[in-house]
Amino acid sequence: MPDFAPEFCDVAVDGHVMTITLNRPERRNALHTDANHELGAVFDAFERNPELWIAVITGAGDKAFCAGADLVTAPSGGRPPVPESGFAGLVSRFNRRKPVIAAVNGMAMGGGFETALASDIVIAADTASFGLTEPRVGLAALGGGIQRVVEELGPKRAHALLLTGRKITAQDAHAMGIVAEVVPAGDLMATARRWADEIMECSPASIAATKAVVQSFDGHSVEHSMKDMFHLPEVRSLLTGPDAREGPTAFAQKRKPNWANPA
């Protein structure tokens, strides 16, 4: 848990899972300067806490996950509109060691879609919708949306979204491979928790190593990545750590493994 009381989101911890609920339903959970910086601090606390293994991010209400940047509320405090970790404290948070699941409960527009794209797994309610709509208000998807949509879809399909500001349904996003599962709205959070529980059956050290290899693979060949990955600290930590011994031992003894907390 963060060491302060969040104002613009609700934070709940259940076991090793932290759930962060964007809580500005009167603004369709659009984020202003203070909300972005608060979320940056919340995700900082999540990354620091070895007892927290997975984060789930969702939105309050049934209308919106996040409508993007709040274009109405004036900035306060003379701070930049987002922290170094980016919109929602997430989109520029590179080299994350822990998984983030986006449970998209409604519209995810602009920065809201970028927040989902920056997550590791996206689960969507069947009423959810997505769009990088910034060009329709004279802006552009400069929070990683352009790059991540191209990475996910390839340039031709990405251009079809990026150059039109088109909105797509949860079913469309699932067909494109952006969304892992579409479920009835009432089942969304239970489904996100099911995915979190499935991840937690795996070693946290293995998850950290896997994420590190995925991130280091960007822009490199398979051959380069396979040679380079053994220099990654997360991979070295996995191979020399207790989970690499506990996993085979538990398998041989036909019991569930007792994974070590991540460092």
C-alpha positions as CSV (number, residue, x, y, z in Angstrom):
1,M,0.0,0.0,0.0
2,P,1.2,3.6,-0.6
3,D,2.1,5.5,2.6
4,F,-0.5,8.2,1.8
5,A,-4.3,8.3,1.2
6,P,-5.0,8.5,-2.5
7,E,-7.5,11.0,-3.6
8,F,-8.2,10.2,-7.2
9,C,-8.0,6.4,-7.1
10,D,-8.9,3.6,-4.7
11,V,-6.3,1.1,-3.7
12,A,-7.1,-2.4,-2.3
13,V,-4.8,-5.3,-1.5
14,D,-5.9,-8.9,-1.4
15,G,-3.0,-11.2,-0.8
16,H,-0.3,-10.5,-3.3
17,V,-2.6,-8.5,-5.6
18,M,-3.1,-4.7,-5.6
19,T,-6.2,-3.4,-7.3
20,I,-6.1,0.2,-8.4
21,T,-9.4,1.8,-9.3
22,L,-9.4,5.1,-11.1
23,N,-12.0,7.1,-9.2
24,R,-13.1,10.2,-11.1
25,P,-16.4,8.9,-12.5
26,E,-17.8,12.4,-12.8
27,R,-15.0,13.0,-15.4
28,R,-15.3,9.5,-16.9
29,N,-12.1,8.7,-15.0
30,A,-10.1,11.1,-17.2
31,L,-6.8,12.0,-15.5
32,H,-5.5,15.5,-14.7
33,T,-2.1,16.5,-13.4
34,D,-2.7,15.6,-9.8
35,A,-4.2,12.2,-10.7
36,N,-1.3,11.3,-12.9
37,H,1.3,12.1,-10.3
38,E,-0.7,10.3,-7.6
39,L,-0.8,7.2,-9.8
40,G,2.9,7.5,-10.3
41,A,3.4,7.3,-6.6
42,V,1.0,4.4,-6.2
43,F,2.8,2.3,-8.8
44,D,6.1,3.3,-7.2
45,A,4.8,1.8,-4.0
46,F,3.7,-1.3,-5.8
47,E,7.1,-1.9,-7.4
48,R,8.9,-1.4,-4.1
49,N,6.8,-3.8,-2.0
50,P,8.0,-7.4,-2.2
51,E,4.7,-8.7,-0.9
52,L,2.8,-7.3,-3.9
53,W,3.3,-9.4,-7.1
54,I,0.5,-8.3,-9.5
55,A,-1.4,-5.0,-10.0
56,V,-4.9,-4.8,-11.6
57,I,-6.0,-1.4,-12.8
58,T,-9.6,-0.6,-13.6
59,G,-12.1,2.3,-13.5
60,A,-14.9,3.3,-11.2
61,G,-18.5,2.9,-12.5
62,D,-19.7,1.1,-15.6
63,K,-19.2,3.8,-18.2
64,A,-15.5,4.4,-18.5
65,F,-12.2,2.7,-17.7
66,C,-10.4,6.0,-18.5
67,A,-11.5,8.7,-21.1
68,G,-7.9,9.9,-21.4
69,A,-6.5,13.2,-20.4
70,D,-8.8,15.6,-18.6
71,L,-8.8,18.6,-21.0
72,V,-11.1,20.7,-18.7
73,T,-9.5,20.7,-15.2
74,A,-6.6,23.3,-15.1
75,P,-3.2,22.0,-14.0
76,S,-2.1,22.8,-10.4
77,G,1.1,23.2,-8.6
78,G,3.3,24.1,-11.6
79,R,4.1,20.4,-12.2
80,P,4.4,18.8,-15.6
81,P,1.1,17.1,-16.6
82,V,2.6,13.6,-16.0
83,P,5.4,12.2,-13.9
84,E,8.5,10.5,-15.4
85,S,6.5,7.3,-15.4
86,G,4.0,8.8,-17.8
87,F,0.3,9.0,-18.1
88,A,-1.5,7.1,-15.3
89,G,2.0,6.6,-13.8
90,L,2.4,3.6,-16.2
91,V,2.8,4.3,-19.9
92,S,6.5,5.4,-19.6
93,R,7.3,2.9,-16.8
94,F,9.7,0.8,-18.7
95,N,11.6,-2.2,-17.2
96,R,8.8,-3.1,-14.9
97,R,9.5,-6.3,-13.0
98,K,5.8,-7.1,-12.0
99,P,2.8,-7.8,-14.2
100,V,-0.1,-5.3,-14.6
101,I,-3.5,-6.4,-15.7
102,A,-5.9,-3.9,-17.2
103,A,-9.6,-4.7,-16.4
104,V,-11.3,-2.4,-18.9
105,N,-14.8,-1.8,-17.7
106,G,-16.0,0.8,-20.2
107,M,-14.5,3.3,-22.7
108,A,-10.7,3.4,-22.9
109,M,-10.0,6.5,-25.0
110,G,-6.7,8.3,-25.7
111,G,-4.6,7.9,-22.6
112,G,-7.0,5.3,-21.3
113,F,-6.3,3.1,-24.3
114,E,-2.5,3.9,-23.9
115,T,-2.8,2.8,-20.2
116,A,-4.3,-0.5,-21.3
117,L,-1.7,-1.0,-24.0
118,A,1.1,-0.4,-21.5
119,S,-0.3,-3.2,-19.3
120,D,0.7,-6.8,-19.8
121,I,-2.7,-8.4,-20.1
122,V,-6.0,-6.7,-21.0
123,I,-9.3,-8.1,-19.9
124,A,-12.4,-6.3,-21.2
125,A,-16.1,-6.1,-20.4
126,D,-18.3,-6.8,-23.4
127,T,-19.4,-3.2,-23.2
128,A,-15.9,-1.7,-23.4
129,S,-14.6,0.3,-26.3
130,F,-11.2,1.5,-27.3
131,G,-9.7,4.4,-29.4
132,L,-6.7,6.6,-29.9
133,T,-9.0,9.6,-30.5
134,E,-6.4,12.4,-29.9
135,P,-6.4,13.6,-33.5
136,R,-10.1,14.4,-33.2
137,V,-9.2,17.1,-30.7
138,G,-6.0,18.3,-32.4
139,L,-3.6,16.1,-30.4
140,A,-1.8,12.9,-31.0
141,A,-1.3,9.6,-29.1
142,L,2.1,10.6,-27.7
143,G,1.9,8.5,-24.6
144,G,3.2,5.4,-26.3
145,G,-0.1,4.7,-28.1
146,I,1.4,5.1,-31.6
147,Q,4.4,2.9,-31.0
148,R,2.5,0.2,-29.1
149,V,-0.4,-0.1,-31.6
150,V,2.2,-0.4,-34.4
151,E,4.0,-3.1,-32.4
152,E,0.8,-4.9,-31.7
153,L,-0.9,-4.7,-35.1
154,G,1.8,-3.9,-37.7
155,P,1.8,-0.6,-39.6
156,K,-1.1,-1.1,-42.0
157,R,-3.7,-2.1,-39.4
158,A,-2.3,0.5,-37.0
159,H,-2.6,3.3,-39.5
160,A,-6.3,2.4,-39.9
161,L,-6.8,3.2,-36.2
162,L,-4.3,6.0,-35.8
163,L,-5.2,8.1,-38.8
164,T,-8.9,8.0,-38.2
165,G,-9.2,8.2,-34.4
166,R,-11.7,5.4,-34.9
167,K,-13.3,3.7,-31.9
168,I,-13.4,-0.1,-31.7
169,T,-15.4,-2.5,-29.6
170,A,-14.0,-5.0,-27.1
171,Q,-14.8,-7.7,-29.6
172,D,-12.8,-5.9,-32.3
173,A,-9.9,-5.5,-29.9
174,H,-10.0,-9.1,-29.0
175,A,-10.0,-10.2,-32.7
176,M,-6.9,-7.9,-33.2
177,G,-5.1,-9.6,-30.3
178,I,-5.0,-6.5,-28.0
179,V,-7.5,-8.0,-25.5
180,A,-6.9,-11.4,-24.0
181,E,-10.5,-12.1,-23.0
182,V,-13.9,-10.4,-23.3
183,V,-16.5,-11.2,-20.6
184,P,-19.8,-9.9,-19.3
185,A,-19.3,-6.7,-17.3
186,G,-20.4,-8.4,-14.1
187,D,-17.7,-11.0,-14.5
188,L,-14.8,-8.6,-15.2
189,M,-13.1,-8.3,-11.9
190,A,-13.5,-12.0,-11.1
191,T,-11.9,-12.8,-14.5
192,A,-9.0,-10.4,-13.8
193,R,-8.5,-12.1,-10.5
194,R,-8.6,-15.5,-12.2
195,W,-5.8,-14.4,-14.5
196,A,-3.8,-13.0,-11.5
197,D,-4.2,-16.2,-9.7
198,E,-3.0,-18.2,-12.7
199,I,0.1,-15.9,-12.9
200,M,0.7,-16.4,-9.2
201,E,1.0,-20.2,-9.7
202,C,4.3,-19.3,-11.4
203,S,7.5,-18.2,-9.7
204,P,7.7,-14.4,-9.3
205,A,11.4,-14.7,-10.2
206,S,10.5,-16.6,-13.4
207,I,7.9,-13.9,-14.2
208,A,10.5,-11.1,-13.7
209,A,13.0,-12.9,-15.8
210,T,10.5,-13.5,-18.6
211,K,9.4,-9.9,-18.6
212,A,13.1,-8.7,-18.7
213,V,13.7,-10.9,-21.7
214,V,10.6,-9.7,-23.5
215,Q,11.6,-6.1,-22.9
216,S,15.2,-6.6,-24.0
217,F,14.1,-8.4,-27.2
218,D,12.7,-5.2,-28.6
219,G,14.5,-4.4,-31.9
220,H,16.9,-7.3,-31.7
221,S,17.0,-10.7,-33.5
222,V,16.2,-13.9,-31.8
223,E,19.8,-14.9,-31.9
224,H,21.0,-11.7,-30.3
225,S,18.3,-11.9,-27.6
226,M,19.1,-15.5,-26.8
227,K,22.8,-14.7,-26.3
228,D,22.2,-11.5,-24.4
229,M,19.5,-12.6,-22.0
230,F,22.0,-14.5,-19.8
231,H,23.5,-11.1,-18.9
232,L,20.2,-9.7,-17.6
233,P,20.2,-9.4,-13.8
234,E,16.7,-10.9,-13.6
235,V,17.8,-14.0,-15.5
236,R,20.9,-14.4,-13.4
237,S,18.9,-14.0,-10.3
238,L,16.4,-16.6,-11.4
239,L,19.1,-19.2,-12.2
240,T,20.9,-18.7,-8.9
241,G,17.9,-18.1,-6.7
242,P,15.8,-20.4,-4.6
243,D,12.8,-20.8,-7.0
244,A,15.0,-22.6,-9.5
245,R,15.6,-25.3,-6.9
246,E,12.1,-25.1,-5.3
247,G,10.3,-25.7,-8.6
248,P,11.9,-29.1,-9.5
249,T,11.8,-30.2,-5.9
250,A,8.1,-29.5,-5.5
251,F,7.4,-31.2,-8.8
252,A,9.3,-34.4,-7.7
253,Q,7.5,-34.3,-4.3
254,K,4.1,-33.8,-6.1
255,R,3.3,-30.7,-4.1
256,K,2.7,-27.0,-4.8
257,P,5.9,-25.0,-4.8
258,N,6.5,-22.3,-2.1
259,W,7.9,-19.4,-4.1
260,A,10.1,-16.8,-2.6
261,N,9.0,-13.2,-2.5
262,P,10.5,-11.1,-5.3
263,A,13.4,-8.9,-4.1
